[in-house]
Amino acid sequence: MKKICLKKKNCRKKAILIWVLLLLGFCAIEFPGILFVKNRVYPFILGMPFLYGYAICCWAYLVCVFFFAWRTRWGRQAFFKKNR
């Protein structure tokens, strides 16, 4: 099996960065301030009403974060170590 990270500090920093970015994205989706603009159509984002544009932008952000996590092989290390 190949070694995933050469330095543990580098892997730990990437893992922390990915967790922070994911938490930030999920907090943006669940932002309660969005309720204040519930019946508004203006402003338009990407040619759509605000809520639709906001949801698509949050979705695109999370897709990018998950793609970054996939490319850095985040989570490929075994959670439980096997006894040998």
C-alpha positions in Angstrom: 0.0 0.0 0.0 1.3 3.4 -0.9 2.0 6.1 1.7 -0.6 8.8 1.3 1.2 11.6 3.0 4.9 12.0 3.5 4.6 14.4 6.4 1.9 14.0 9.1 1.8 17.8 9.7 1.0 18.5 6.1 -1.8 15.9 6.1 -3.2 17.2 9.3 -3.3 20.8 8.0 -5.1 19.7 4.9 -7.6 17.7 6.9 -8.3 20.7 9.2 -8.6 23.0 6.1 -11.1 20.7 4.5 -13.2 20.4 7.7 -13.3 24.2 8.1 -14.3 24.7 4.4 -17.1 22.1 4.7 -18.3 23.6 8.0 -18.3 27.1 6.4 -20.3 25.8 3.4 -22.9 24.0 5.4 -23.3 27.1 7.7 -23.8 29.2 4.5 -26.6 26.9 3.4 -28.3 26.9 6.7 -27.9 30.7 7.2 -31.0 31.9 9.1 -30.8 35.4 7.6 -32.1 34.0 4.3 -35.6 34.0 5.9 -35.6 37.8 5.8 -35.8 37.8 2.0 -38.4 35.1 1.6 -40.9 36.9 -0.7 -38.4 38.9 -2.7 -37.5 38.3 -6.3 -34.8 41.0 -6.5 -31.8 41.0 -6.6 -31.2 38.5 -9.3 -28.2 36.2 -9.1 -27.2 34.4 -12.3 -30.5 35.5 -13.9 -32.6 33.8 -11.2 -34.3 35.0 -8.1 -32.1 35.5 -5.1 -32.9 32.3 -3.2 -32.3 30.1 -6.2 -29.1 31.8 -7.1 -27.9 31.7 -3.5 -28.6 27.9 -3.2 -26.8 27.2 -6.5 -23.8 29.2 -5.4 -23.6 27.3 -2.1 -24.0 24.0 -3.9 -21.2 24.9 -6.3 -18.9 25.9 -3.4 -19.5 22.6 -1.7 -18.9 20.6 -4.9 -15.5 22.4 -5.2 -14.6 21.6 -1.6 -15.6 17.9 -2.1 -13.6 17.8 -5.3 -10.5 19.2 -3.5 -11.0 16.7 -0.7 -11.2 13.9 -3.3 -8.1 15.0 -5.1 -6.1 15.2 -1.9 -7.2 11.7 -0.9 -8.8 13.0 2.2 -10.2 10.2 4.4 -8.3 7.3 2.7 -6.4 6.5 5.8 -7.9 3.8 8.0 -9.8 5.1 11.0 -9.0 2.1 13.1 -5.6 0.5 13.0 -5.5 -3.2 12.3 -3.5 -5.4 14.7 -0.7 -7.2 13.0 
